[in-house]
Amino acid sequence: MEGPSLTLDARPRETVTAPPRILGSFRTQRLLLAVVAVELALIYAPTVLWLVDRWTMSVWHNAHGMLIPFIVAYFAYEELRRVPPRGLDSSAWGFLFLVPAVALHALDMGIHTQLLSAASLVVMLPGLSLLFLGWTRTRAIAFPLAFMVLMLPIPLALTEPLHLLLRQIATAASASIVPLLGITAYTEGTTIHLANAILVVGDACSGFSTLYAAGAVAALTAYSCPAPWRRALVLLSAAPLAIAANIVRVVILVLVVHATGVDVLSTWVHPASGMLTFALSLPVIFWLGSPGGRRAV
């Protein structure tokens, strides 16, 4: 009697490969992204040069802005590493950002402010992210994309009342502190009168630049905070810290002028004091945020 027979199928196992259509779509997507990147570089080159000019104008005006694109690129890269791509994922919601961005840029081409064009670039980035990365990955980098807003210079016409208020605060506080240090001083508006000099607390000494930069650092620190209550603490403390640091700076300048004369303000001491103001705020903001741990999700 013949026993049961075992038949082996010698046919080779089929290899599972991605459909050619998908591979081709990925190549097309990368090609389109490269084309869009080149076009944007050409279109926005004058705007970028204008931004660089504003960032490097002086330590008193938007100097922190030049760091923001690099910070955004770093955080976006870190967030995207945690969200693996899900094939071709594109969202048509991107056009809700692209259409107004194009309109802003077109308007700026007519009135030549460059600021509207810079704003259009910030608005356009989420739209491009939705189109090329999809909703899930764009949501992961929503904060870095929103953080780009803080690189934009704020027109003086919009901040003039705040400048005046900050000047008045710095003048009044400094005039209250200086007599405690043995120096006679009295104020007239935003002018501090000393025995050997008259100091005008101008817009550059208002502390607005420090306030803007401290707000940006506080937002970034709050994003990295491990606890929600610390995020709120950091954000609420940014303005008082910046104002207090600027008062310390004005008091130091008054002391230096009283000791050496008003000509010292024409040297490196004056701009260096502006950087000192920002440096005074940073450690406290970082300490309050305790950003050693990853933010809670």
C-alpha positions as CSV (number, residue, x, y, z in Angstrom):
1,M,0.0,0.0,0.0
2,E,1.2,3.3,-0.9
3,G,1.6,5.8,2.0
4,P,0.3,9.4,1.9
5,S,2.3,11.5,-0.5
6,L,3.6,15.0,0.2
7,T,3.7,17.4,-2.7
8,L,6.0,20.4,-2.5
9,D,5.3,23.5,-4.4
10,A,8.6,24.5,-5.9
11,R,7.4,27.8,-7.4
12,P,9.4,30.8,-6.2
13,R,7.9,33.0,-3.6
14,E,6.5,36.3,-5.0
15,T,8.3,39.4,-3.9
16,V,6.1,42.1,-2.5
17,T,7.0,45.4,-4.0
18,A,5.5,48.8,-3.8
19,P,3.4,49.6,-6.9
20,P,5.3,51.6,-9.5
21,R,2.6,54.3,-9.4
22,I,3.4,55.1,-5.7
23,L,7.1,55.3,-6.3
24,G,6.6,57.6,-9.2
25,S,4.3,59.7,-7.1
26,F,7.0,60.1,-4.4
27,R,9.5,61.2,-7.1
28,T,7.0,63.6,-8.5
29,Q,6.3,65.1,-5.0
30,R,10.0,65.6,-4.4
31,L,10.4,67.2,-7.8
32,L,7.5,69.6,-7.2
33,L,8.9,70.5,-3.8
34,A,12.3,71.3,-5.3
35,V,10.7,73.4,-8.0
36,V,8.6,75.3,-5.4
37,A,11.6,75.9,-3.2
38,V,13.6,77.4,-6.1
39,E,10.6,79.6,-7.1
40,L,10.1,80.8,-3.5
41,A,13.8,81.6,-3.2
42,L,13.7,83.8,-6.3
43,I,10.4,85.5,-5.4
44,Y,11.2,86.2,-1.8
45,A,15.0,87.0,-2.2
46,P,14.4,90.8,-1.9
47,T,12.2,90.2,1.2
48,V,14.8,88.1,2.9
49,L,17.5,90.7,2.2
50,W,15.2,93.3,3.7
51,L,14.6,91.2,6.8
52,V,18.4,90.7,7.2
53,D,18.9,94.4,6.9
54,R,16.4,95.0,9.7
55,W,17.8,92.3,11.9
56,T,21.3,93.6,11.7
57,M,20.4,97.3,11.8
58,S,21.4,97.6,15.5
59,V,21.1,95.9,18.8
60,W,18.0,98.0,19.5
61,H,15.9,96.7,16.6
62,N,14.8,93.1,16.1
63,A,18.2,91.6,16.5
64,H,16.7,88.3,17.7
65,G,14.9,87.8,14.4
66,M,17.9,86.4,12.6
67,L,18.0,83.4,15.0
68,I,14.4,82.5,14.6
69,P,14.5,80.7,11.2
70,F,17.3,78.5,12.5
71,I,15.4,77.7,15.7
72,V,12.3,76.9,13.7
73,A,14.2,74.6,11.4
74,Y,15.7,72.7,14.4
75,F,12.4,72.3,16.2
76,A,10.5,71.3,13.0
77,Y,13.2,68.7,12.2
78,E,13.0,67.3,15.8
79,E,9.2,67.1,15.7
80,L,9.1,65.5,12.2
81,R,11.5,62.8,13.4
82,R,8.8,61.7,15.9
83,V,6.1,61.5,13.3
84,P,6.9,58.9,10.6
85,P,5.6,59.7,7.1
86,R,2.4,57.9,6.1
87,G,2.9,57.6,2.3
88,L,1.6,60.4,0.2
89,D,-0.3,62.6,2.6
90,S,-1.5,65.9,1.3
91,S,-4.2,68.2,2.5
92,A,-6.1,70.7,0.3
93,W,-6.6,72.8,3.5
94,G,-3.2,74.3,2.6
95,F,-4.8,76.5,0.0
96,L,-6.5,78.4,2.9
97,F,-3.0,79.7,3.7
98,L,-1.6,79.9,0.2
99,V,-4.3,82.1,-1.3
100,P,-4.1,84.9,1.3
101,A,-0.3,84.6,1.3
102,V,-0.2,85.2,-2.4
103,A,-2.6,88.1,-2.0
104,L,-0.4,89.7,0.6
105,H,2.7,89.4,-1.5
106,A,0.8,90.8,-4.6
107,L,-0.4,93.8,-2.5
108,D,3.1,94.4,-1.3
109,M,4.4,94.4,-4.9
110,G,2.2,97.5,-5.4
111,I,2.9,99.4,-2.2
112,H,6.5,98.2,-1.6
113,T,6.6,97.9,2.2
114,Q,8.4,94.5,2.2
115,L,6.7,93.9,5.6
116,L,3.6,92.5,4.0
117,S,5.7,90.3,1.8
118,A,7.5,89.0,4.9
119,A,4.2,88.4,6.5
120,S,3.0,86.5,3.4
121,L,6.0,84.2,3.7
122,V,5.1,83.3,7.3
123,V,1.5,82.7,6.2
124,M,2.6,80.6,3.3
125,L,4.7,78.1,5.2
126,P,1.8,76.3,6.9
127,G,0.0,76.0,3.5
128,L,3.1,74.4,1.9
129,S,3.4,72.1,4.9
130,L,-0.2,70.9,4.5
131,L,0.2,70.3,0.8
132,F,3.5,68.5,1.0
133,L,3.5,66.9,4.5
134,G,-0.2,66.5,5.2
135,W,-2.3,67.3,8.2
136,T,-0.7,65.0,10.8
137,R,2.8,66.1,10.3
138,T,1.8,69.8,9.9
139,R,0.0,69.6,13.3
140,A,3.3,68.3,14.8
141,I,5.2,71.4,13.7
142,A,2.4,73.9,14.3
143,F,4.3,75.7,17.0
144,P,7.6,76.1,15.1
145,L,5.6,77.4,12.1
146,A,3.6,79.9,14.3
147,F,6.9,80.9,16.0
148,M,8.0,82.4,12.7
149,V,5.7,85.4,13.3
150,L,8.2,86.6,16.0
151,M,10.9,87.2,13.4
152,L,8.9,90.0,11.8
153,P,9.9,93.6,12.6
154,I,7.0,95.6,14.2
155,P,6.5,99.1,12.6
156,L,7.2,101.9,15.0
157,A,3.8,103.5,14.2
158,L,2.1,100.5,15.8
159,T,4.4,100.5,18.9
160,E,4.9,104.2,19.5
161,P,2.4,104.3,22.5
162,L,4.1,101.3,24.1
163,H,7.5,102.9,23.5
164,L,6.4,106.1,25.3
165,L,5.0,104.1,28.2
166,L,8.2,102.0,28.6
167,R,10.2,105.2,28.5
168,Q,8.1,106.8,31.2
169,I,8.4,103.7,33.4
170,A,12.2,103.5,32.9
171,T,12.6,107.2,33.7
172,A,10.4,107.3,36.8
173,A,12.0,104.1,38.2
174,S,15.5,105.2,37.6
175,A,14.9,108.6,39.1
176,S,13.6,106.8,42.2
177,I,16.6,104.5,42.5
178,V,19.5,106.8,41.7
179,P,19.0,109.1,44.8
180,L,19.3,106.0,47.0
181,L,22.8,105.6,45.6
182,G,23.8,109.1,46.6
183,I,23.3,110.9,43.2
184,T,21.0,113.9,42.9
185,A,18.6,113.6,40.0
186,Y,15.3,114.9,38.9
187,T,13.1,114.1,35.9
188,E,11.2,116.2,33.4
189,G,9.1,114.0,31.1
190,T,11.4,111.3,29.9
191,T,14.6,113.3,30.7
192,I,16.8,112.7,33.7
193,H,18.8,115.8,34.9
194,L,22.1,115.2,36.7
195,A,24.6,117.7,38.0
196,N,26.9,117.1,35.1
197,A,24.6,115.8,32.3
198,I,21.1,115.7,30.9
199,L,20.0,112.2,29.8
200,V,17.1,111.6,27.5
201,V,15.5,108.2,27.7
202,G,14.7,107.7,24.0
203,D,13.0,104.9,22.1
204,A,16.3,102.9,21.9
205,C,16.4,103.0,25.7
206,S,12.7,102.2,26.2
207,G,13.4,98.5,26.4
208,F,11.0,97.5,23.7
209,S,13.5,95.5,21.8
210,T,14.4,93.5,25.0
211,L,10.7,93.1,25.6
212,Y,10.1,91.6,22.1
213,A,13.1,89.3,22.3
214,A,12.2,88.2,25.9
215,G,8.7,87.4,24.7
216,A,10.1,85.2,21.9
217,V,12.5,83.4,24.3
218,A,9.6,82.9,26.8
219,A,7.4,81.4,24.1
220,L,10.2,79.0,23.1
221,T,10.9,78.1,26.7
222,A,7.2,77.6,27.5
223,Y,7.0,75.2,24.6
224,S,9.7,73.1,26.1
225,C,8.3,73.2,29.7
226,P,7.4,69.9,31.3
227,A,4.4,71.3,33.1
228,P,1.5,73.6,32.0
229,W,1.7,75.8,35.1
230,R,5.4,76.5,34.3
231,R,4.5,77.5,30.8
232,A,2.0,80.0,32.1
233,L,4.6,81.3,34.6
234,V,7.2,81.8,32.0
235,L,4.9,83.6,29.6
236,L,3.6,85.9,32.3
237,S,7.0,86.8,33.7
238,A,8.6,87.8,30.3
239,A,7.3,91.4,30.3
240,P,8.1,92.2,34.0
241,L,11.6,90.8,33.7
242,A,12.3,92.7,30.5
243,I,11.1,96.0,32.0
244,A,13.1,95.4,35.2
245,A,16.2,94.5,33.3
246,N,15.9,97.7,31.3
247,I,15.5,99.8,34.5
248,V,18.7,98.2,35.8
249,R,20.4,99.2,32.5
250,V,19.3,102.8,32.7
251,V,20.4,103.1,36.3
252,I,23.9,101.7,35.4
253,L,24.2,104.2,32.5
254,V,23.3,107.1,34.9
255,L,26.0,105.9,37.3
256,V,28.5,105.7,34.5
257,V,27.6,109.1,33.1
258,H,27.8,110.6,36.6
259,A,31.3,109.2,37.1
260,T,32.8,109.8,33.7
261,G,30.7,112.3,31.8
262,V,28.1,112.1,29.0
263,D,30.7,111.3,26.3
264,V,30.8,107.7,27.4
265,L,27.4,107.2,25.7
266,S,29.1,107.7,22.3
267,T,31.4,104.6,23.0
268,W,30.8,100.9,23.0
269,V,29.3,101.1,26.5
270,H,25.9,102.2,25.2
271,P,25.2,99.4,22.7
272,A,26.8,96.9,25.1
273,S,24.4,97.9,27.8
274,G,21.6,96.9,25.4
275,M,22.9,93.4,25.1
276,L,23.4,93.3,28.9
277,T,19.7,94.0,29.4
278,F,18.8,91.0,27.3
279,A,21.4,88.9,29.1
280,L,19.9,89.7,32.5
281,S,16.5,88.4,31.4
282,L,17.5,85.1,29.9
283,P,18.8,83.2,32.9
284,V,15.6,84.0,34.9
285,I,13.3,82.9,32.1
286,F,15.3,79.7,31.7
287,W,15.2,79.1,35.4
288,L,11.5,79.6,35.7
289,G,10.9,77.3,32.7
290,S,13.3,74.6,33.9
291,P,13.4,73.3,30.3
292,G,15.4,70.2,31.2
293,G,12.5,67.9,30.6
294,R,10.4,67.4,27.5
295,R,7.1,69.3,27.5
296,A,4.0,67.4,28.5
297,V,1.8,66.4,25.7
